[in-house]
Amino acid sequence: MAYHMFFGFCLRERVAAGEVAEALQRLGARLIACDLMLAITPMARRDRHPVLDTEPENPRAFFATMVFRDRAQADAAVAHFEARDPVTAPLHAAVIRRITEASFLCYQEDG
């Protein structure tokens, strides 16, 4: 039963998508190494499908999903961020300073 954090965001001005993708993967690798996350999907660009995309007012152009073993692992990751770990904090900041309009949605698989 995995726990997921889906998030959407826009890029700040003059930031390339590749910069954010690399920063997300570095942050993800750190969290995985600390046993605070199972996986992170590659960053994906939104495709505004004329029928299937039903949020025309949503400005977010990029998305990724972090996958945790369960809610407890996700909570441990949050505590890790809040503790300002000296290795993780700069990796997190490298993502945050490159994005804007971030929105997060958590969901848990049944079973």
C-alpha positions as CSV (number, residue, x, y, z in Angstrom):
1,M,0.0,0.0,0.0
2,A,2.0,3.0,-1.3
3,Y,1.5,6.6,-0.4
4,H,1.9,9.2,-3.2
5,M,2.5,12.9,-3.4
6,F,1.6,14.3,-6.8
7,F,2.7,17.8,-7.5
8,G,2.4,20.3,-10.2
9,F,4.4,23.5,-10.8
10,C,5.5,26.2,-13.2
11,L,9.1,27.2,-13.9
12,R,10.4,30.5,-12.7
13,E,11.5,32.9,-15.5
14,R,14.8,32.0,-17.2
15,V,14.8,28.5,-15.7
16,A,15.2,25.5,-18.1
17,A,13.1,22.4,-17.6
18,G,16.2,20.3,-17.5
19,E,17.6,22.2,-14.5
20,V,14.5,21.4,-12.5
21,A,14.4,17.8,-13.7
22,E,18.0,17.3,-12.6
23,A,17.4,19.0,-9.2
24,L,14.3,16.8,-8.6
25,Q,16.3,13.7,-9.4
26,R,19.1,14.7,-7.0
27,L,16.6,15.4,-4.2
28,G,14.9,12.1,-4.9
29,A,18.1,10.2,-4.8
30,R,18.9,11.7,-1.5
31,L,15.6,10.8,0.0
32,I,15.8,7.3,-1.3
33,A,19.3,6.9,0.1
34,C,17.9,8.0,3.5
35,D,15.0,5.5,3.2
36,L,12.6,8.4,3.2
37,M,11.1,7.7,-0.2
38,L,10.7,4.8,-2.6
39,A,10.8,6.5,-5.9
40,I,10.2,9.7,-7.9
41,T,8.8,9.8,-11.4
42,P,10.6,11.8,-14.0
43,M,9.4,15.3,-14.4
44,A,6.7,15.4,-17.1
45,R,5.3,18.3,-19.1
46,R,1.5,18.9,-19.1
47,D,-0.4,18.0,-22.3
48,R,-3.6,20.1,-22.4
49,H,-5.7,17.5,-24.1
50,P,-9.0,19.0,-25.4
51,V,-11.2,16.4,-23.7
52,L,-9.2,14.6,-21.0
53,D,-7.6,17.7,-19.4
54,T,-10.5,19.2,-17.4
55,E,-8.7,21.9,-15.5
56,P,-8.3,24.7,-18.0
57,E,-7.6,27.3,-15.3
58,N,-4.8,25.3,-13.7
59,P,-1.6,27.1,-14.8
60,R,0.8,24.3,-13.8
61,A,2.8,23.0,-16.8
62,F,5.0,20.4,-15.1
63,F,4.3,17.4,-12.8
64,A,6.1,14.7,-10.9
65,T,5.1,12.1,-8.3
66,M,7.0,11.0,-5.2
67,V,6.2,7.5,-4.0
68,F,6.5,6.5,-0.3
69,R,6.1,3.1,1.3
70,D,3.3,4.5,3.5
71,R,2.1,7.6,5.3
72,A,4.6,7.0,8.0
73,Q,7.5,7.2,5.6
74,A,6.0,10.4,4.1
75,D,5.7,11.9,7.6
76,A,9.4,10.9,8.2
77,A,10.4,12.8,5.0
78,V,8.5,15.9,6.2
79,A,10.3,15.7,9.6
80,H,13.6,15.4,7.7
81,F,12.9,18.6,5.8
82,E,11.7,20.4,8.9
83,A,15.0,19.4,10.7
84,R,16.9,21.2,7.9
85,D,19.3,18.3,7.3
86,P,22.5,19.9,6.0
87,V,22.7,17.7,2.9
88,T,19.0,17.6,2.0
89,A,18.1,21.2,2.7
90,P,20.3,22.6,-0.2
91,L,18.9,20.0,-2.6
92,H,15.3,20.9,-1.6
93,A,16.2,24.6,-2.0
94,A,17.6,23.9,-5.4
95,V,14.2,22.7,-6.5
96,I,12.1,25.3,-4.7
97,R,14.1,28.3,-6.0
98,R,13.5,27.2,-9.6
99,I,9.7,26.7,-9.5
100,T,6.6,28.6,-8.7
101,E,2.8,27.9,-8.5
102,A,3.5,24.6,-6.7
103,S,0.5,22.5,-5.8
104,F,0.6,19.2,-3.9
105,L,-1.9,16.4,-3.8
106,C,-1.4,13.3,-1.6
107,Y,-3.2,10.0,-2.1
108,Q,-2.9,6.5,-0.7
109,E,-3.5,3.2,-2.4
110,D,-6.2,1.0,-0.9
111,G,-5.4,-2.4,0.3
